[in-house]
């Protein structure tokens, strides 16, 4: 008798876990990555156009991350005058932002910043501006 109740309990537990995952018609949401040594990169947009894409990679790596901005027409941009925080693993990173020149649709412009040490102690601030590649810690 005890054995059959345990089996029933196991089946009900599996069903309770699986039920919210089916039938909703929505894409499953990946859990936020966890970091052993988290740090924050703040991207400040001091440009005339919106930042549409933001990538990072570990220093010395050839591969860029996926776009770190959400795939959403509103939340997936950093508008002029706004900023956005990104949690990353502390260490050395290269940064790449792609933005519009102005508020009107136009060409994408790239800004890159290389070999930046990101620490869990202080927020690393990348001030994107129209001069050069963007200024570093701020």
Long-range contacts (C-beta under 8 A, 24 or more apart in sequence): 32-87, 35-87, 35-88, 35-89, 35-90, 36-89, 37-89, 37-90, 37-91, 37-120, 38-87, 38-88, 38-89, 38-90, 38-120, 39-87, 39-88, 39-89, 39-90, 39-91, 39-118, 39-119, 39-120, 39-124, 40-85, 40-86, 40-87, 40-88, 40-118, 40-123, 40-124, 41-85, 41-86, 41-88, 41-93, 41-95, 41-118, 41-123, 41-124, 41-125, 41-126, 42-83, 42-84, 42-85, 42-86, 42-123, 42-124, 42-125, 42-126, 43-78, 43-83, 43-84, 43-86, 43-95, 43-97, 43-126, 43-128, 44-82, 44-83, 44-125, 44-126, 44-127, 44-128, 44-138, 45-78, 45-79, 45-80, 45-81, 45-82, 45-83, 45-99, 45-128, 46-80, 46-81, 46-127, 46-128, 46-129, 46-130, 47-80, 47-99, 47-128, 47-129, 47-130, 48-80, 48-101, 48-102, 48-103, 48-130, 49-80, 49-99, 49-100, 49-101, 49-102, 49-103, 49-106, 49-109, 50-77, 50-78, 50-79, 50-80, 50-99, 50-100, 50-103, 51-77, 51-78, 51-97, 51-98, 51-99, 51-128, 52-76, 52-77, 52-98, 52-99, 52-100, 52-108, 53-96, 53-97, 53-98, 53-108, 54-78, 54-84, 54-86, 54-95, 54-96, 54-97, 54-98, 55-95, 55-96, 55-97, 56-86, 56-88, 56-93, 56-94, 56-95, 56-96, 57-93, 57-94, 57-96, 58-91, 58-92, 58-93, 58-94, 59-91, 59-92, 59-93, 59-94, 59-114, 59-115, 60-92, 61-94, 64-96, 85-123, 88-118, 90-118, 90-119, 90-120, 91-117, 91-118, 92-116, 92-117, 92-118, 93-118, 95-126, 97-126, 97-128, 97-134, 99-128
